[in-house]
Amino acid sequence: MKKINKNDLDSFAKDKNIDKDKVEKIADSYVGKSEDELIEELVKVGSGLEGKEEIVNKFKVLLNEKQQRKLETVMNKIATAESQSRKKNKRRPIKKANHR
């Protein structure tokens, strides 16, 4: 992984109103989990998150090729989960009023 400029990261977090302490606590909670568990959790967190593509694109350049592929896998799973959620919401039957 490439070295991250702390000042750039701080500026980015401030611009996007990201609570770095909260992010660090969340990251610490992932210690000891399997890759599949982490991906599942990231899909839950990422579904419906505003601006995730912009954030991912900014950080993607900091990753090596293998990490970028894993990130793409996670993003594809998030997109699939969001799509399935939209389809599920559309399938809910509309209750018709009884007119007698």
N, C-alpha and C positions, 0 to 999 in steps of 0.2 A: 504494500500500500504506500502511496506517495505521502510525503510529509504535508500536514495541514497547517496553514498559516493561522495561528490562533486569533490574530486581529481580524482577519477576513471572516473567520468563523463567528467571532463575536458580533461583528457588524452584520453579517447575514442573519444571525439569530435575532438581533435587535430589529432589523428591517422587517422580518417576517413575524415578529411578536412571538418568538419561540422561547419557552421557559427552559433554559439549559439545565437547570437543577432537576426539573421534572424529567427531562429526557435522560439524564444521567441515572436517576433513580430507577427508571424503567429499564434501562440497559443493564443495570446491576441485578435486576430481578431475573434476567435471562441467563445468568451464570449457571452452568450445569445442565441446561436443557439441551435436548438433541436438536439437530438441524431441522428435522421435520416439525418439532414443537415450535421452534422459532419461526419457521415459515408460516405455520398455521396462525400464530399470534400476530405476525406482521400483516397477514391478510385481514384479520379482524380489525386491527388498528387502522390499516390503510384504506379499508372500504369506506367510501364516502368522505374521505379526507380532502379538503379543498387545497388546491395548489401542489399536490404531491408530485405531479410530473415535473414541475419546475424545480422542486427541491431535489428530486432524484437526479435530474439532468445536471444540476450544479455539483453534486457529490460524485456522480458517476466518473467524472474525469480523474478523480483521486484514486480510483480503484484499478487493480490489475485486471487482466482479461478474464480470469477465472471468477473473480468477484463480480465483475460486470455481468457475466452470464447468469450468476446466481441472482443478482438483483433483477435482471430481466425476467427470470423465472418467477420471482415474487410478484413483480408488477403484472405479469400475465395472469397469475392466479388471482390477484386483486381485481383485475378487470373482469375475469370470469365470474368471480363472486358477486361483483356489482351487477353484472348483466343478469345473472340468475336471480338476484334479489329484485331487480326491476320486473323481470318476467313473472316472478312469483306474485308480486304486488298487482300486476295486471290481470292475473288469473282469478283473483278473488271474486266470487260471484256477487252481483249486485242484487240486494234484496228488493223484491217488488212488493209494493203495497197491495193489500187485498182490497179490491173495490167490489162491494156487493150491492 
